[in-house]
Amino acid sequence: MTVRDRLKGLTPEDERVLRLVGGHLGALASRDLKARCADALEHGSQRWATRKRDLTVESSSRWAGSITKATHDQWALSRRGQAAHLDSLDTGIRTLRHRLSLPVGEKGTRRAPGGYRSRHEWFVKSRRLTALEERHAAVRADREAGRVHVVRGGRKLLNTRHHLAAANLTEAQWRERWEASRWFLTADGESGKRFGNETIRVTPQGEVSVKLPAPLAGLANARNGRYVMAANVAFAHRGTEWRDRIEGNRAVAYRIHLDVERGRWYLDASWTRPVVRTMPLEAAREAGMVGVDTNADHFACWHLDRHGNPVGDPKRFPYDLSGTATHRDAQIRHAITQLLHWAKQCGVRAIGLENLDFTAETTREKHGRNKRFRQVVSGIPTGRLRARLISMATELDLVIVAVDPAYTSQWGAQHWQKPMAAPTRKTTRHDAASIAIGRRALGHPIRRRTAPPHDDQSDRRGHRTAQAPPGIRRREETRRPVTDRAHDARRRTGTTRTRATSAPKTVRAARSAGTWVQDSLPLTD
């Protein structure tokens, strides 16, 4: 859990002290990251203790602990990103090799892509295969050696230095952003200590103080080498929960950072929530379900009762994923908040969601010419959506039920889009997919059951092929024609007609016992 508040009312001396402390600790963090990357796979607890002991001399034991933990986490994150990049290269190479092995112009299937359309495209893709294989070999060698490529401050901002005109920045403006991004003003919390943090301390009244490193202890304006700032904070969001933690001396981590564009200082407070208590699936399904279909620009939702029947009208919660990462994250949070509040109004206890994972679907080797599809799939924030939705749903005592996404859109459109349409309501394919997702989360089949035939002399509404018991795997299939009434029944079974044609009831169509003979010459008198 993370909350943020602005440090208002800082004096010029406060800002000067923060810049000095951030710059000094940032230099130590850069040096420690270099040492951690040099250790590679040989790193161990003894080496970690040595790094921390060296940093303690120039800062403090708690600052050194925060720096070593942050650099180790950064190295581990780069290591995981390297593994993901290697998997992406493997997927692209396999796809290229498969398509290059096929004849030019061969069509693909639903499970595998076909050959390339022309000899020119085949030639270009063969060159790309060679480039990917060389890149794969380099990344593989780095991973086996334990080498990672990390840039404190961000590689994007580093590359912006070479394109200042395109970014509308001067060298001084870029330098200010670069230095601010490399500062280190993060302190981990510690349970049992006063207000949950000895390095950056925030009192219940909002007073903020910082423990100065040893070389900067002369700037202290309070006891024990601390500097108390003139600004006060009051977290408007979850302030009561934050205050309960610090009054109970439970761990709270803080981070001070500067927004260079706005010229504002912020303080982030974060803490770990207790383990989420799970709810039995049957209890979660008891009050119904809200099915959610995730799309590139909106959530399509429908409320279903416990029997899988749609209730009311569908809902749509849009979001815009264009712009900066901060804007995209805010859009996702806003859409999820609206969805959760609407689910609480419906009275449900669970939300059905597709377990989407487009890791292997975004490569251009698989969908080379379909650029629009690649952009749509890549734009769906599946990983961030799951993390945000689970954490935010926990606060409202809602359960997330992840289901298999196979055929939800296809079967939803086939069985639910037309029946749920009305003169005053237009049901889209995404709305129908939300019904399919909700029914699957409730444990019901997606496809609608076939109605029984009409009453007649041979069938008293007893034959219903789609109403098989739940143990039958083919229970969701559509109703098949009765064998002896199908148009090709005799041809498939090899039988002949067992009943003569019924006699007609009209005089004109009545059968005659006589025969008709054509004479060769007309009769004359």
Residue, then its C-alpha position, 0 to 999 in steps of 0.5 A: m500500500t502506497v500513499r503520497d502527499r506533497l511537501k508544501g512550505l519547504t524553505p530554500e535551506d530545506e531544499r538545499v539539504l535534501r539535494l545534498v543528501g540525495g546527491h551524496l546517497g545517490a553517489l553511494a548507490s551508484r557505486d554499490l550497484k557497480a559492485r553488485c553487478a561486478d559480483a554477478l553470480e558469485h554474490g553471497s551473504q558475506r559479500w553483501a555484509t562487506r558492501k554494507r560495512d563499506l557504505t556505513v562509514e560514509s552514511s549510517s547503518r540504516w542508510a547502508g541497509s536501504i542502499t544495498k537492498a535497493t541495488h540488489d532488487q534493481w539487479a534482480l529486476s534486470r535479471r528477470g527482464q533479461a530472462a523475459h527478453l530471452d524468451s521473447l527471442d526464442t519465440g521469434i526464432r521458432t516462429l521464423r524458422h517454421r514459416l521459412s520452412l514452408p513454401v511461399g504462399e502456403k496458408g496457415t491454420r488457426r494453430a500455426p502461421g503459414g508461409y510468407r507471401s512473396r520471395h522478397e518477404w521470405f528473403v527479408k525474414s531470413r535476414r531477420l532470423t540471422a539478426l535474432e540468432e546473433r542477438h539471442a547468442a549475445v543475451r544468452a552469453d550475458r545470462e550465463a555469465g551473470r551480466v546485466h545492463v542497468v542504468r540508474g536514472g533510466r535508459k530512456l532519459l539517458n538516450t534523451r541526452h542525444h536528442l534534446a531538440a526533439a525532446n524540447l529540452t536544453e542541456a541544463q534542463w536535461r541535467e537537472r532531470w538526470e541528477a534528480s532521477r539518480w538521487f537516493l532518498t528512500a528509507d525502509g521501515e523498521s517495526g518496533k522503532r519510533f513511528g516505524n522508521e528511524t531514518i525518515r521519521v514522520t510524526p502523527q502531526g505531520e512533522v518530517s525529519v531526516k537522519l543525515p549521513a555522517p559527512l553531512a551531520g553539520l547541517a543538522n538542526a535537531r538532536n542526534g544528527r537529524y534535520v527537521m523540515a518546515a513542511n508538514v504532511a497529512f495524507a488525505h488518502r488512507g491517512t487513518e490507516w497510516r496514522d494507526r501504523i505509526e502510532g503502533n510503531r509498525a514499519v512504514a517505508y518513505r521516499i522523498h523525490l522531486d518532480v522537476e517539471r512542476g518543481r514540487w517535492y513529494l513524500d511517499a509512504s508505503w507498507t505491507r498489507p496482511v495476507v489476503r484471506t481467501m474465500p471458498l469458491e462456492a461462497a463467492r458464487e452464492a450471490g452471483m457474479v460480475g463478468v468482465d471482458t477486458n479490451a484495449d480501451h474499456f471494460a465490458c461488464w454484466h451482472l449475472d445471478r447465481h444461476g448464470n442469468p444476466v441481470g439488468d443492462p450491461k456496463r462499460f467502463p472506458y479508459d485511455l491508454s495513450g500518453t505517459a505511464t503515469h496517465r495510463d496508470a491513473q486511467i486504469r485505477h479510475a476504471i477499476t474503481q468504478l468497476l468495483h463500486w458498481a459490483k458492490q452496488c450489485g451485491v455480488r461477492a466475486i468478479g469473473l475475469e479472463n486469465l489473459d497472457f499475451t506474452a507469446e502473442t505480441t511478436r511481429e513474427k507471428h502477426g507480421r502484417n497485422k500491425r493493428f492487431r499487435q498494437v491492440v493486444s500489446g495495449i491491453p495492460t494484463g499484468r498491471l490490471r491483475a495486480r491493481l484489481i486484486s489489491m483494490a478488490t481486497e479493500l472492498d472484500l471482493v474476490i477475483v475468479a480467473v477463468d480460461p479465456a478460450y472461446t469466450s468471445q466466440w461463444g458469447a457472440q454466438h449464443w448471447q449477443k442476439p438473445m440479449a439484444a432489445p429495441t432500446r439496448k444494443t448488445t455488442r460482442h464484448d457484452a456477450a463475452s462478459i456473459a460467457i466469462g461470468r457463466r464460466a466463473l460460476g461453473h455453468p456452461i457458456r452455450r445455451r441449452t437447446a429447447p425440447p421439441h414440440d409435443d407430438q405422438s412420438d415425443r412428449r418433451g422427453h428428448r433433449t440432447a443438450q441436457a446431458p448430465p454435468g459429467i458428460r464432456r459434450r454437454e455444451e454441444t448444440r442439439r443434433p438432429v434425431t437419427d431416424r428423422a435426419h435427411d440422410a438417415r437412410r443413406r448413413t444407416g443403409t436402411t430402406r423405407t418401411r412404410a408405403t406412401s399414404a394415399p391422397k385424399t383428393v379425387r384428382a390425385a386418386r390412383s387408378a387401376g387402369t393402364w394408358v396405351q399409346d396407339s400407333l395410328p389414330l382410329t377412323d370410321 
